[in-house]
Amino acid sequence: MGFFDNKTVTLFNRSFNAETEEETYYPTLLEGVDLVETKGANISKSGMDSADAVKLYIDFANLGKTLNPYLPPKVWDALPEEEKQNYITFHPTEDFFTKGDRTDVELPEEYAYEWIQENFDDVYKVTTVDKYEDILPHFEVGGV
């Protein structure tokens, strides 16, 4: 697809076990995506400091080929833990992504998002997810 660059991003899907109160993050390498920083433009347009800092564009054609297949958040949540690593989802306020390949990073058991934010640049919490199924089927994932 023409407007998707060949950038690499690592998505971290968060799974929380209410019984044990443990959280697990499943990293997935997303290749062939586009990551566009928009914070300055969004603040100018909306006046809101909380406007999305980045947009992550993911082509549907890559899902299931170079990327793990996508599942809606509630379907992904219902999977057994051992299956979750085989799929991706986008949970606003729970999942996050980083620029580059960070699949080898070992996250701490607690405060993983805060830790990775302190130790790496270009870390974004998923804030919005838009799914377009028309002429150019793709996801637009907002992050701050």
Summary of the structure (lengths in Angstrom):
residues: 144
radius of gyration: 15.0
end to end distance: 25.6
largest distance: 45.6
contacts: 398
relative contact order: 0.24
helix: 20%
strand: 40%
